[in-house]
Amino acid sequence: MADTTDASPHYDTVLDTTGLYCPEPIMLMHNKVRDMSSGQVLKVVATDPATTRDVPKFCQFLGHELVDRSESAESYVYFIRLA
């Protein structure tokens, strides 16, 4: 199990897509969720602003729950519970 802070939701796995641009973050997410089980939470770290559009659509299309998301000057962070 991954270490988390009190400010972030529990997660099982981290996918760091820092420095990658569309469509690579979403392609890597597809590959990562194949190795995970229903109910597990994936933390995704990204720097591509397109992920603010692509990650919610990814979740909606595949039935996953976007538990939380945040952004800072350096990155976008998403927590996705698998369907």
MODELLER restraints for C-alpha pairs under 7 A, 6 or more apart:
rsr = mdl.restraints
at = mdl.atoms
rsr.add(forms.Gaussian(group=physical.xy_distance, feature=features.Distance(at['CA:1:A'], at['CA:12:A']), mean=5.44, stdev=0.5))
rsr.add(forms.Gaussian(group=physical.xy_distance, feature=features.Distance(at['CA:2:A'], at['CA:11:A']), mean=6.48, stdev=0.5))
rsr.add(forms.Gaussian(group=physical.xy_distance, feature=features.Distance(at['CA:2:A'], at['CA:12:A']), mean=5.79, stdev=0.5))
rsr.add(forms.Gaussian(group=physical.xy_distance, feature=features.Distance(at['CA:2:A'], at['CA:13:A']), mean=6.57, stdev=0.5))
rsr.add(forms.Gaussian(group=physical.xy_distance, feature=features.Distance(at['CA:4:A'], at['CA:10:A']), mean=6.34, stdev=0.5))
rsr.add(forms.Gaussian(group=physical.xy_distance, feature=features.Distance(at['CA:11:A'], at['CA:41:A']), mean=4.70, stdev=0.5))
rsr.add(forms.Gaussian(group=physical.xy_distance, feature=features.Distance(at['CA:11:A'], at['CA:42:A']), mean=5.82, stdev=0.5))
rsr.add(forms.Gaussian(group=physical.xy_distance, feature=features.Distance(at['CA:11:A'], at['CA:43:A']), mean=6.14, stdev=0.5))
rsr.add(forms.Gaussian(group=physical.xy_distance, feature=features.Distance(at['CA:12:A'], at['CA:40:A']), mean=6.08, stdev=0.5))
rsr.add(forms.Gaussian(group=physical.xy_distance, feature=features.Distance(at['CA:12:A'], at['CA:41:A']), mean=5.34, stdev=0.5))
rsr.add(forms.Gaussian(group=physical.xy_distance, feature=features.Distance(at['CA:12:A'], at['CA:42:A']), mean=6.06, stdev=0.5))
rsr.add(forms.Gaussian(group=physical.xy_distance, feature=features.Distance(at['CA:13:A'], at['CA:41:A']), mean=6.80, stdev=0.5))
rsr.add(forms.Gaussian(group=physical.xy_distance, feature=features.Distance(at['CA:13:A'], at['CA:42:A']), mean=5.09, stdev=0.5))
rsr.add(forms.Gaussian(group=physical.xy_distance, feature=features.Distance(at['CA:13:A'], at['CA:43:A']), mean=6.14, stdev=0.5))
rsr.add(forms.Gaussian(group=physical.xy_distance, feature=features.Distance(at['CA:14:A'], at['CA:42:A']), mean=5.86, stdev=0.5))
rsr.add(forms.Gaussian(group=physical.xy_distance, feature=features.Distance(at['CA:14:A'], at['CA:43:A']), mean=4.66, stdev=0.5))
rsr.add(forms.Gaussian(group=physical.xy_distance, feature=features.Distance(at['CA:14:A'], at['CA:44:A']), mean=5.88, stdev=0.5))
rsr.add(forms.Gaussian(group=physical.xy_distance, feature=features.Distance(at['CA:15:A'], at['CA:43:A']), mean=6.14, stdev=0.5))
rsr.add(forms.Gaussian(group=physical.xy_distance, feature=features.Distance(at['CA:15:A'], at['CA:44:A']), mean=4.82, stdev=0.5))
rsr.add(forms.Gaussian(group=physical.xy_distance, feature=features.Distance(at['CA:15:A'], at['CA:45:A']), mean=6.33, stdev=0.5))
rsr.add(forms.Gaussian(group=physical.xy_distance, feature=features.Distance(at['CA:16:A'], at['CA:44:A']), mean=5.92, stdev=0.5))
rsr.add(forms.Gaussian(group=physical.xy_distance, feature=features.Distance(at['CA:16:A'], at['CA:45:A']), mean=4.82, stdev=0.5))
rsr.add(forms.Gaussian(group=physical.xy_distance, feature=features.Distance(at['CA:16:A'], at['CA:46:A']), mean=6.46, stdev=0.5))
rsr.add(forms.Gaussian(group=physical.xy_distance, feature=features.Distance(at['CA:17:A'], at['CA:25:A']), mean=5.66, stdev=0.5))
rsr.add(forms.Gaussian(group=physical.xy_distance, feature=features.Distance(at['CA:17:A'], at['CA:45:A']), mean=5.82, stdev=0.5))
rsr.add(forms.Gaussian(group=physical.xy_distance, feature=features.Distance(at['CA:17:A'], at['CA:46:A']), mean=4.91, stdev=0.5))
rsr.add(forms.Gaussian(group=physical.xy_distance, feature=features.Distance(at['CA:18:A'], at['CA:45:A']), mean=6.41, stdev=0.5))
rsr.add(forms.Gaussian(group=physical.xy_distance, feature=features.Distance(at['CA:18:A'], at['CA:46:A']), mean=4.77, stdev=0.5))
rsr.add(forms.Gaussian(group=physical.xy_distance, feature=features.Distance(at['CA:18:A'], at['CA:47:A']), mean=5.17, stdev=0.5))
rsr.add(forms.Gaussian(group=physical.xy_distance, feature=features.Distance(at['CA:19:A'], at['CA:47:A']), mean=5.95, stdev=0.5))
rsr.add(forms.Gaussian(group=physical.xy_distance, feature=features.Distance(at['CA:20:A'], at['CA:48:A']), mean=6.66, stdev=0.5))
rsr.add(forms.Gaussian(group=physical.xy_distance, feature=features.Distance(at['CA:21:A'], at['CA:48:A']), mean=5.44, stdev=0.5))
rsr.add(forms.Gaussian(group=physical.xy_distance, feature=features.Distance(at['CA:22:A'], at['CA:50:A']), mean=6.77, stdev=0.5))
rsr.add(forms.Gaussian(group=physical.xy_distance, feature=features.Distance(at['CA:38:A'], at['CA:82:A']), mean=5.02, stdev=0.5))
rsr.add(forms.Gaussian(group=physical.xy_distance, feature=features.Distance(at['CA:38:A'], at['CA:83:A']), mean=5.21, stdev=0.5))
rsr.add(forms.Gaussian(group=physical.xy_distance, feature=features.Distance(at['CA:39:A'], at['CA:81:A']), mean=5.69, stdev=0.5))
rsr.add(forms.Gaussian(group=physical.xy_distance, feature=features.Distance(at['CA:39:A'], at['CA:82:A']), mean=5.10, stdev=0.5))
rsr.add(forms.Gaussian(group=physical.xy_distance, feature=features.Distance(at['CA:39:A'], at['CA:83:A']), mean=6.18, stdev=0.5))
rsr.add(forms.Gaussian(group=physical.xy_distance, feature=features.Distance(at['CA:40:A'], at['CA:81:A']), mean=5.62, stdev=0.5))
rsr.add(forms.Gaussian(group=physical.xy_distance, feature=features.Distance(at['CA:40:A'], at['CA:82:A']), mean=5.71, stdev=0.5))
rsr.add(forms.Gaussian(group=physical.xy_distance, feature=features.Distance(at['CA:41:A'], at['CA:79:A']), mean=6.37, stdev=0.5))
rsr.add(forms.Gaussian(group=physical.xy_distance, feature=features.Distance(at['CA:41:A'], at['CA:80:A']), mean=5.29, stdev=0.5))
rsr.add(forms.Gaussian(group=physical.xy_distance, feature=features.Distance(at['CA:41:A'], at['CA:81:A']), mean=4.30, stdev=0.5))
rsr.add(forms.Gaussian(group=physical.xy_distance, feature=features.Distance(at['CA:41:A'], at['CA:82:A']), mean=6.28, stdev=0.5))
rsr.add(forms.Gaussian(group=physical.xy_distance, feature=features.Distance(at['CA:42:A'], at['CA:79:A']), mean=5.63, stdev=0.5))
rsr.add(forms.Gaussian(group=physical.xy_distance, feature=features.Distance(at['CA:42:A'], at['CA:80:A']), mean=5.11, stdev=0.5))
rsr.add(forms.Gaussian(group=physical.xy_distance, feature=features.Distance(at['CA:42:A'], at['CA:81:A']), mean=6.46, stdev=0.5))
rsr.add(forms.Gaussian(group=physical.xy_distance, feature=features.Distance(at['CA:43:A'], at['CA:78:A']), mean=5.62, stdev=0.5))
rsr.add(forms.Gaussian(group=physical.xy_distance, feature=features.Distance(at['CA:43:A'], at['CA:79:A']), mean=4.58, stdev=0.5))
rsr.add(forms.Gaussian(group=physical.xy_distance, feature=features.Distance(at['CA:43:A'], at['CA:80:A']), mean=6.49, stdev=0.5))
rsr.add(forms.Gaussian(group=physical.xy_distance, feature=features.Distance(at['CA:44:A'], at['CA:77:A']), mean=5.62, stdev=0.5))
rsr.add(forms.Gaussian(group=physical.xy_distance, feature=features.Distance(at['CA:44:A'], at['CA:78:A']), mean=5.06, stdev=0.5))
rsr.add(forms.Gaussian(group=physical.xy_distance, feature=features.Distance(at['CA:44:A'], at['CA:79:A']), mean=6.44, stdev=0.5))
rsr.add(forms.Gaussian(group=physical.xy_distance, feature=features.Distance(at['CA:45:A'], at['CA:75:A']), mean=6.68, stdev=0.5))
rsr.add(forms.Gaussian(group=physical.xy_distance, feature=features.Distance(at['CA:45:A'], at['CA:76:A']), mean=5.80, stdev=0.5))
rsr.add(forms.Gaussian(group=physical.xy_distance, feature=features.Distance(at['CA:45:A'], at['CA:77:A']), mean=4.65, stdev=0.5))
rsr.add(forms.Gaussian(group=physical.xy_distance, feature=features.Distance(at['CA:45:A'], at['CA:78:A']), mean=6.63, stdev=0.5))
rsr.add(forms.Gaussian(group=physical.xy_distance, feature=features.Distance(at['CA:46:A'], at['CA:75:A']), mean=5.58, stdev=0.5))
rsr.add(forms.Gaussian(group=physical.xy_distance, feature=features.Distance(at['CA:46:A'], at['CA:76:A']), mean=5.10, stdev=0.5))
rsr.add(forms.Gaussian(group=physical.xy_distance, feature=features.Distance(at['CA:46:A'], at['CA:77:A']), mean=6.40, stdev=0.5))
rsr.add(forms.Gaussian(group=physical.xy_distance, feature=features.Distance(at['CA:47:A'], at['CA:74:A']), mean=6.75, stdev=0.5))
rsr.add(forms.Gaussian(group=physical.xy_distance, feature=features.Distance(at['CA:47:A'], at['CA:75:A']), mean=4.71, stdev=0.5))
rsr.add(forms.Gaussian(group=physical.xy_distance, feature=features.Distance(at['CA:47:A'], at['CA:76:A']), mean=5.98, stdev=0.5))
rsr.add(forms.Gaussian(group=physical.xy_distance, feature=features.Distance(at['CA:56:A'], at['CA:66:A']), mean=6.78, stdev=0.5))
rsr.add(forms.Gaussian(group=physical.xy_distance, feature=features.Distance(at['CA:59:A'], at['CA:65:A']), mean=6.08, stdev=0.5))
rsr.add(forms.Gaussian(group=physical.xy_distance, feature=features.Distance(at['CA:59:A'], at['CA:66:A']), mean=6.41, stdev=0.5))
rsr.add(forms.Gaussian(group=physical.xy_distance, feature=features.Distance(at['CA:63:A'], at['CA:83:A']), mean=5.74, stdev=0.5))
rsr.add(forms.Gaussian(group=physical.xy_distance, feature=features.Distance(at['CA:64:A'], at['CA:80:A']), mean=6.59, stdev=0.5))
rsr.add(forms.Gaussian(group=physical.xy_distance, feature=features.Distance(at['CA:64:A'], at['CA:81:A']), mean=5.81, stdev=0.5))
rsr.add(forms.Gaussian(group=physical.xy_distance, feature=features.Distance(at['CA:64:A'], at['CA:82:A']), mean=4.82, stdev=0.5))
rsr.add(forms.Gaussian(group=physical.xy_distance, feature=features.Distance(at['CA:64:A'], at['CA:83:A']), mean=4.73, stdev=0.5))
rsr.add(forms.Gaussian(group=physical.xy_distance, feature=features.Distance(at['CA:65:A'], at['CA:80:A']), mean=5.57, stdev=0.5))
rsr.add(forms.Gaussian(group=physical.xy_distance, feature=features.Distance(at['CA:65:A'], at['CA:81:A']), mean=5.00, stdev=0.5))
rsr.add(forms.Gaussian(group=physical.xy_distance, feature=features.Distance(at['CA:65:A'], at['CA:82:A']), mean=6.51, stdev=0.5))
rsr.add(forms.Gaussian(group=physical.xy_distance, feature=features.Distance(at['CA:66:A'], at['CA:79:A']), mean=6.01, stdev=0.5))
rsr.add(forms.Gaussian(group=physical.xy_distance, feature=features.Distance(at['CA:66:A'], at['CA:80:A']), mean=4.61, stdev=0.5))
rsr.add(forms.Gaussian(group=physical.xy_distance, feature=features.Distance(at['CA:66:A'], at['CA:81:A']), mean=6.45, stdev=0.5))
rsr.add(forms.Gaussian(group=physical.xy_distance, feature=features.Distance(at['CA:67:A'], at['CA:79:A']), mean=5.36, stdev=0.5))
rsr.add(forms.Gaussian(group=physical.xy_distance, feature=features.Distance(at['CA:67:A'], at['CA:80:A']), mean=5.55, stdev=0.5))
rsr.add(forms.Gaussian(group=physical.xy_distance, feature=features.Distance(at['CA:67:A'], at['CA:81:A']), mean=6.45, stdev=0.5))
rsr.add(forms.Gaussian(group=physical.xy_distance, feature=features.Distance(at['CA:68:A'], at['CA:78:A']), mean=5.86, stdev=0.5))
rsr.add(forms.Gaussian(group=physical.xy_distance, feature=features.Distance(at['CA:68:A'], at['CA:79:A']), mean=5.15, stdev=0.5))
rsr.add(forms.Gaussian(group=physical.xy_distance, feature=features.Distance(at['CA:69:A'], at['CA:77:A']), mean=5.46, stdev=0.5))
rsr.add(forms.Gaussian(group=physical.xy_distance, feature=features.Distance(at['CA:69:A'], at['CA:78:A']), mean=4.35, stdev=0.5))
rsr.add(forms.Gaussian(group=physical.xy_distance, feature=features.Distance(at['CA:69:A'], at['CA:79:A']), mean=6.24, stdev=0.5))
rsr.add(forms.Gaussian(group=physical.xy_distance, feature=features.Distance(at['CA:70:A'], at['CA:76:A']), mean=5.86, stdev=0.5))
rsr.add(forms.Gaussian(group=physical.xy_distance, feature=features.Distance(at['CA:70:A'], at['CA:77:A']), mean=5.25, stdev=0.5))
rsr.add(forms.Gaussian(group=physical.xy_distance, feature=features.Distance(at['CA:70:A'], at['CA:78:A']), mean=6.67, stdev=0.5))
rsr.add(forms.Gaussian(group=physical.xy_distance, feature=features.Distance(at['CA:71:A'], at['CA:77:A']), mean=6.09, stdev=0.5))
